[in-house]
Amino acid sequence: MHELINVVQAAEDELERARKSPHGRSARALLRDGLLRHTLLAIVDGQVLGDHAKPAAATLHVLTGTFVVRSQTAEVRLVAGQIGILPGPTHDVTAEGDSTGVLTTVAG
């Protein structure tokens, strides 16, 4: 049987970890399938995940709050319920409100 995850509960738990973290953020792998990765991301209000490289492909599905993703050429503002392709080749991420989302990437 395939692993089933309660994403709502996992997001609440991850947000609690982010609130306790000195960096105001937390992440954990949810699922992996070959090159496909799903990572749960939680960042508290106003915190930034600094500039980093985008994988070969990446989308973010926002569960709660708002993420603002900025690259040198684009800015994407994703609110709860939205999913979008992340700009690249590098970008940073800022949380507006305590925010959680599922980052889906293709490794390699």
N, C-alpha and C positions, 0 to 999 in steps of 0.2 A: 504494500500500500504506500502511496505517496504521502509525504509529510504535509499536514495541513496546519496552517498558522492562523491564529486569531490576530489579524493585523491591528485592529483597534486596541486590543489589550496590550499588544507588544509596543505600540506607539506610546501609550500612556506610561508604560514601564520605562521606555527609553527616554521619554521626556523627564521623568523623575531623575534618572541618572544624569541627564544633562544639567538639570537644576543643581545637582550636588557637585558637579564637576567644576574645577577652578577655571576651565576654559569655556564653560557654558554650552558645551555640545557633547554629543555622544552618538555612536553609530554601531550597528552590529549587522552581520550577514544574516539574511533571512533564508534565502534559498540559492542554490547553485545548480545549474543544469548545463553541463559542457562549458561553453564559453559565456553563457548567460549568467549574470549575477544580479540578485535583488538585495539591496542594502537599505536597512531602516535608518533614517537620519533624523536626529532631534537637535535643534539649536534654540536656545532661549533668546528672548527679545533683545535685539540690538547687537547680538554677537555675530562675528564674521568668521567664516571658513575661508582663510586666505587664498591667494592666487595659487592655483594648481592646474595640472594638465588634464585635459579631457580625454577619457578613453576613446577607443575607436568609434564607439557609439554610446550615447547616454541620454536618458530621459528622466524626468523627475515628476512623480505623481504626488501632489501635495495633499496631505490628509487634514492637517490643521494649520492655521496661521497663514503666513505669506513668506515666500522666499524671493529675494531679488538676486538674480544671477547676472553678473557683469563680466563681459570680455572687453578686449580692446575695441571691438567694432559693434557690439550689440549689448542691449540690456533686456532681460526677460523678467517680467514680474508675474509670478505664479501664485494664485490664491487657492485656498482649500477647495478641493474638487477638480482642479485643473491638472492637466498633464502636458508637458512640453518638452521639446528637444532643447538640450543645453547648448549654449553657444561655445565656441572654442576657437583656437586650440587650447587656450588657457582661460580660466575664469575664476571669480570669487563668488561667494554666496553670503548674503546677509539675511538674517531673520527679522521680520517685522511681526512682533507678537511671538509668543512661544510657538514654535513651528515644528511639524513632523512631516516626513514624506518618505516615499519609497523611490530610491534611486535604482534605476535599471541600467546596467552596462553590459557591453560585450567586451570581454577580456581578450588581449592578444592583438 
